[in-house]
Amino acid sequence: MMESKKRVVIIGGGFTGAYCAKRLRNNFDVTLIDNKEYFEFTPSVLKSIINPQNLKSIQIYHKDYLKNEKFVLGSVSEIKNNYVVVGKKKLEFDYLIIASGSKYNSPIKDPKVFVPQRGKEISEFSERIKEARSILIVGGGLVGVELSAEIATRCEKKEIMLIDAGKEILSRNNEKTRKFARNFLESKGTNIISDEKVISNKGNVFFTDKKRKIKADLVFMCTGIKSNSGFMIKNFKNKLNEKGQIRTNGFLQLDGCENIFVGGDVTDIAEEKTAQNSEGHARIIVENIKRIEKNGRLREYKTKPGVFVISLGKNNGIFEYGNFSFSGIAPFIMKKIIEIKTMWRYR
């Protein structure tokens, strides 16, 4: 009699969840749960906001890359030590992987369930950009800088203002990267305001803590992510930190639960929440689940110096590794190659 495979349930179909589903399906009975029907290469969403036709190349239906695995469309409302609840369904597991990701302001990330809905949303924002004469981008992190560059290099005659509460844009990057980005954006006419915070608005008029009044036809809020961890509150609230991130041990297990692993944006790991790091988590999680099955020693996840490939609109970018940075067309090509390789993996 053939022994039945152990059950792995995965919450979230982003970079961590999709990778784990692909890598575990030959040895386990895998079920992927996601609140949308598709995988999306989120680092390229900004380009799609300017060119909606690009969206098709960075999306794939979960059902198209999942073979014998099960896919459940819905949101998890509760988890226990051996099952999760989705709607009225109770899905039991031997191993659980929490890769529920994060929320971000629309349209950068949006839990649109169906591909046509997402396409319509992106197209609507693209039209609004075309019609706008003045655009305000609040937040000078990676997303705000890349969005500013996309609009500045691909749309003519736009008055673009980028405002950030920190003393410098890209405050978590090295000095050389910050200088490259500022010089590039300013050369394209972007007005950068640092060390100033937007505190309120009345319609399309925004007010800062330094009594500046900014009027804009269109505003993008690029002010950070929030963890998708609400389903933890009922039974595992003590496993969340003050930011709503899930506490993990060095092996990416939920603290105190050997059969539950956590990866991606929702973890409490002190590192940048990037696609690259999410896939790094996935590799460790897959390996550790297999090692548990073989009674092997678990592998520890170790953060590494951040690698950033930052797009600066059309045909330009910045590569950063630790304190080393360079800019030009090469980083732009590198990011495109990463997108192609990732999507090819799921096609």
C-alpha positions as CSV (number, residue, x, y, z in Angstrom):
1,M,0.0,0.0,0.0
2,M,1.4,3.4,-1.0
3,E,2.1,5.8,1.8
4,S,0.2,9.0,1.6
5,K,2.2,12.2,1.2
6,K,2.4,14.7,4.1
7,R,0.3,17.8,3.7
8,V,1.8,21.3,3.2
9,V,-0.5,24.3,3.3
10,I,0.9,27.6,2.1
11,I,-0.7,30.9,2.9
12,G,0.1,33.5,0.1
13,G,1.0,33.1,-3.5
14,G,3.8,35.7,-3.8
15,F,7.5,35.2,-4.1
16,T,7.9,33.0,-1.0
17,G,4.7,31.0,-1.4
18,A,4.9,30.3,-5.1
19,Y,8.5,29.2,-4.9
20,C,7.7,26.8,-2.0
21,A,4.7,25.3,-3.9
22,K,6.9,24.6,-6.9
23,R,9.8,23.1,-4.9
24,L,7.7,20.9,-2.6
25,R,5.1,19.5,-4.9
26,N,7.1,16.3,-5.8
27,N,7.4,15.2,-2.2
28,F,4.3,16.6,-0.5
29,D,0.6,17.1,-0.9
30,V,0.6,20.9,-1.4
31,T,-2.3,23.3,-1.1
32,L,-1.7,27.0,-1.9
33,I,-4.1,29.6,-0.5
34,D,-4.2,33.1,-1.9
35,N,-6.7,36.0,-1.9
36,K,-6.1,36.6,-5.6
37,E,-6.0,34.2,-8.5
38,Y,-2.6,35.1,-9.9
39,F,1.2,35.6,-9.2
40,E,2.5,39.1,-10.0
41,F,6.1,40.2,-10.3
42,T,5.5,43.3,-8.1
43,P,8.9,45.0,-8.8
44,S,7.7,45.7,-12.3
45,V,4.2,47.0,-11.4
46,L,5.5,50.6,-11.6
47,K,6.4,50.2,-15.3
48,S,2.9,48.8,-15.9
49,I,1.3,51.8,-14.4
50,I,2.8,53.9,-17.2
51,N,2.4,51.1,-19.8
52,P,-0.6,48.8,-18.9
53,Q,0.3,46.4,-21.7
54,N,3.3,45.3,-19.7
55,L,1.0,43.9,-17.0
56,K,0.3,40.7,-19.0
57,S,4.0,39.9,-19.0
58,I,4.3,40.0,-15.2
59,Q,1.3,38.0,-14.2
60,I,0.4,34.3,-14.4
61,Y,-2.6,32.5,-13.0
62,H,-1.8,30.2,-10.1
63,K,-3.6,27.4,-11.8
64,D,-1.3,27.6,-14.8
65,Y,1.9,26.8,-12.9
66,L,0.4,24.6,-10.2
67,K,0.1,21.0,-11.6
68,N,-1.2,18.5,-9.1
69,E,-1.2,21.0,-6.3
70,K,-4.5,22.3,-4.9
71,F,-5.3,26.0,-5.1
72,V,-7.8,27.7,-2.8
73,L,-9.0,31.2,-3.6
74,G,-9.7,33.1,-0.4
75,S,-8.4,34.6,2.8
76,V,-7.4,32.8,5.9
77,S,-9.3,33.9,9.0
78,E,-7.7,31.8,11.6
79,I,-4.8,29.3,12.1
80,K,-4.3,26.6,14.7
81,N,-1.4,24.2,15.3
82,N,-2.7,21.7,12.7
83,Y,-5.3,23.5,10.5
84,V,-6.2,26.8,8.9
85,V,-9.7,28.2,8.3
86,V,-10.6,29.7,4.9
87,G,-14.3,30.7,4.7
88,K,-16.2,27.7,5.9
89,K,-13.3,25.3,5.0
90,K,-10.9,23.8,7.5
91,L,-7.7,22.7,5.8
92,E,-5.5,20.4,7.9
93,F,-1.7,20.3,7.5
94,D,1.4,18.6,8.6
95,Y,3.5,21.7,7.7
96,L,2.2,25.3,7.3
97,I,4.1,28.0,5.5
98,I,3.0,31.5,6.2
99,A,3.9,33.8,3.3
100,S,1.0,36.2,3.4
101,G,3.1,39.2,2.5
102,S,2.1,42.8,3.0
103,K,-0.3,45.5,2.1
104,Y,0.7,48.6,0.2
105,N,-1.2,51.6,-1.1
106,S,-3.1,51.1,-4.4
107,P,-2.2,50.7,-7.2
108,I,1.3,49.5,-6.2
109,K,-0.2,46.5,-4.4
110,D,-3.9,45.7,-4.4
111,P,-5.7,42.5,-3.5
112,K,-7.8,42.5,-6.7
113,V,-9.0,39.0,-6.8
114,F,-9.2,38.6,-10.6
115,V,-6.8,39.5,-13.4
116,P,-9.3,41.6,-15.4
117,Q,-10.0,43.7,-12.2
118,R,-6.3,44.4,-11.7
119,G,-5.9,45.3,-15.4
120,K,-8.7,47.7,-15.3
121,E,-7.3,49.4,-12.1
122,I,-3.8,49.8,-13.7
123,S,-5.3,51.2,-16.9
124,E,-7.3,53.7,-15.0
125,F,-4.3,55.0,-13.1
126,S,-2.3,55.2,-16.4
127,E,-5.0,57.4,-17.8
128,R,-5.0,59.6,-14.7
129,I,-1.3,60.1,-15.1
130,K,-1.7,61.1,-18.7
131,E,-4.3,63.6,-17.8
132,A,-2.5,65.1,-14.8
133,R,-0.3,68.1,-15.1
134,S,1.0,68.0,-11.5
135,I,1.8,64.8,-9.6
136,L,2.8,64.5,-6.0
137,I,4.6,61.4,-4.7
138,V,4.7,61.1,-0.9
139,G,7.6,58.9,0.3
140,G,11.1,58.8,-1.0
141,G,11.9,55.1,-0.5
142,L,12.5,52.6,-3.3
143,V,8.9,52.7,-4.5
144,G,8.6,56.5,-4.5
145,V,12.0,57.0,-6.3
146,E,11.2,54.4,-9.0
147,L,7.7,55.7,-9.6
148,S,9.1,59.3,-9.9
149,A,11.7,58.1,-12.4
150,E,9.1,56.2,-14.4
151,I,6.8,59.2,-14.8
152,A,9.7,61.6,-15.4
153,T,11.2,59.6,-18.2
154,R,8.1,58.2,-19.9
155,C,5.6,61.1,-19.6
156,E,6.2,64.5,-21.0
157,K,5.4,67.9,-19.5
158,K,4.6,66.7,-15.9
159,E,5.3,68.7,-12.8
160,I,6.6,66.1,-10.4
161,M,7.2,66.6,-6.7
162,L,8.7,64.0,-4.5
163,I,8.4,64.6,-0.7
164,D,9.9,62.6,2.1
165,A,9.9,63.0,5.9
166,G,13.6,61.8,6.1
167,K,16.6,64.0,5.6
168,E,17.4,62.1,2.3
169,I,15.5,60.0,-0.2
170,L,16.5,56.3,-0.2
171,S,17.6,56.8,3.5
172,R,18.3,53.1,3.9
173,N,20.7,53.0,1.0
174,N,24.3,54.1,0.8
175,E,25.4,57.6,0.1
176,K,26.5,57.0,-3.4
177,T,23.1,55.5,-4.3
178,R,21.2,58.4,-2.8
179,K,23.4,60.8,-4.8
180,F,22.8,58.9,-8.1
181,A,19.1,58.9,-7.5
182,R,18.8,62.6,-6.5
183,N,21.0,63.8,-9.4
184,F,19.0,61.7,-11.9
185,L,15.6,62.8,-10.7
186,E,16.5,66.4,-10.5
187,S,18.1,66.3,-14.0
188,K,14.6,65.2,-15.2
189,G,12.9,68.1,-13.5
190,T,11.6,66.4,-10.4
191,N,11.3,68.7,-7.4
192,I,12.6,66.8,-4.3
193,I,11.6,68.0,-0.8
194,S,13.3,66.3,2.1
195,D,12.9,66.5,5.9
196,E,9.3,67.5,5.5
197,K,6.1,65.5,6.3
198,V,2.7,65.6,4.8
199,I,0.3,65.8,7.7
200,S,-3.1,66.5,6.2
201,N,-5.1,67.3,3.0
202,K,-8.3,68.9,1.8
203,G,-9.1,67.3,-1.5
204,N,-6.1,67.6,-3.8
205,V,-4.4,70.2,-1.6
206,F,-1.8,68.8,0.9
207,F,-0.3,70.4,3.9
208,T,3.1,69.7,5.5
209,D,4.5,70.1,9.0
210,K,6.5,73.1,7.7
211,K,3.3,74.9,6.6
212,R,3.9,74.2,3.0
213,K,0.7,73.9,0.8
214,I,1.0,71.6,-2.2
215,K,-1.7,71.3,-4.9
216,A,-1.6,68.3,-7.2
217,D,-3.8,66.8,-9.8
218,L,-2.7,63.3,-8.8
219,V,-1.1,61.9,-5.6
220,F,0.6,58.6,-5.0
221,M,1.2,57.5,-1.4
222,C,4.4,55.5,-1.2
223,T,4.8,55.4,2.5
224,G,5.6,51.8,3.4
225,I,4.0,48.4,3.9
226,K,1.8,46.8,6.5
227,S,2.0,43.1,7.3
228,N,-0.9,40.7,6.3
229,S,-1.1,39.0,9.7
230,G,-4.6,39.5,10.9
231,F,-5.4,35.8,10.9
232,M,-2.7,35.4,13.7
233,I,-4.6,37.6,16.2
234,K,-7.1,35.0,17.5
235,N,-4.7,32.3,18.5
236,F,-1.1,33.6,18.0
237,K,-1.3,37.3,18.9
238,N,1.7,36.8,21.2
239,K,3.8,35.8,18.1
240,L,3.4,39.3,16.6
241,N,5.7,42.3,17.2
242,E,4.5,45.9,17.5
243,K,4.5,46.2,13.7
244,G,2.3,43.2,13.2
245,Q,5.2,41.2,11.9
246,I,5.5,37.5,12.8
247,R,8.3,36.5,15.1
248,T,10.5,33.7,13.7
249,N,13.5,31.8,15.0
250,G,16.8,31.4,13.1
251,F,15.4,28.5,11.0
252,L,12.4,30.6,9.9
253,Q,10.0,28.6,12.1
254,L,7.2,30.3,14.0
255,D,8.7,30.8,17.4
256,G,7.7,27.7,19.4
257,C,6.1,25.8,16.5
258,E,8.3,23.4,14.7
259,N,5.9,22.6,11.9
260,I,5.0,26.2,11.0
261,F,7.4,28.3,8.9
262,V,7.3,32.0,8.0
263,G,8.8,33.8,5.0
264,G,8.6,37.0,3.0
265,D,7.4,40.5,4.0
266,V,5.4,39.2,7.0
267,T,8.5,38.1,9.0
268,D,10.1,40.2,11.8
269,I,13.6,39.8,10.2
270,A,15.5,43.1,10.2
271,E,16.2,43.3,6.5
272,E,14.7,45.0,3.4
273,K,11.4,43.5,2.3
274,T,12.5,42.6,-1.2
275,A,11.6,39.9,-3.7
276,Q,15.2,38.6,-3.5
277,N,15.0,38.2,0.3
278,S,11.6,36.5,0.0
279,E,12.9,33.9,-2.3
280,G,15.9,33.4,0.0
281,H,13.5,32.6,2.8
282,A,11.7,30.2,0.5
283,R,14.9,28.2,-0.3
284,I,15.6,27.8,3.5
285,I,12.0,26.8,4.3
286,V,12.0,24.2,1.6
287,E,15.3,22.8,2.6
288,N,14.4,22.7,6.3
289,I,11.1,20.9,5.8
290,K,12.9,18.2,3.8
291,R,15.6,18.0,6.5
292,I,12.9,17.5,9.2
293,E,11.6,14.5,7.2
294,K,15.0,13.0,7.1
295,N,15.8,13.8,10.7
296,G,18.5,16.1,9.6
297,R,20.0,19.2,11.1
298,L,18.1,22.4,10.2
299,R,19.8,25.2,8.2
300,E,19.8,28.6,9.7
301,Y,18.8,31.7,7.7
302,K,21.4,34.4,7.7
303,T,20.8,37.9,6.4
304,K,23.3,39.1,3.8
305,P,24.4,42.6,2.7
306,G,21.6,44.1,0.7
307,V,21.7,43.8,-3.0
308,F,19.5,46.4,-4.7
309,V,18.7,46.8,-8.4
310,I,16.8,50.1,-8.7
311,S,15.1,51.1,-11.9
312,L,15.3,54.8,-12.9
313,G,12.7,54.8,-15.7
314,K,13.6,54.3,-19.3
315,N,17.1,52.6,-19.8
316,N,18.6,53.6,-16.5
317,G,19.1,52.2,-13.0
318,I,21.3,51.8,-10.0
319,F,23.0,48.6,-8.7
320,E,24.0,48.6,-5.0
321,Y,25.8,45.9,-2.9
322,G,26.9,47.0,0.5
323,N,28.8,50.3,0.1
324,F,29.4,49.7,-3.6
325,S,27.1,51.3,-6.2
326,F,27.1,52.1,-9.9
327,S,24.4,53.5,-12.3
328,G,23.6,53.4,-16.0
329,I,21.9,51.0,-18.4
330,A,23.5,47.8,-16.9
331,P,21.3,47.8,-13.8
332,F,18.2,48.5,-15.9
333,I,19.1,45.4,-18.0
334,M,19.8,43.4,-14.9
335,K,16.4,44.1,-13.5
336,K,14.7,43.1,-16.7
337,I,16.6,39.8,-16.8
338,I,15.5,39.1,-13.2
339,E,11.9,39.7,-14.2
340,I,12.2,37.4,-17.3
341,K,13.9,34.6,-15.3
342,T,11.3,34.8,-12.6
343,M,8.3,34.7,-14.9
344,W,9.9,32.0,-17.0
345,R,10.1,29.8,-13.9
346,Y,6.3,29.9,-13.6
347,R,5.5,29.6,-17.3
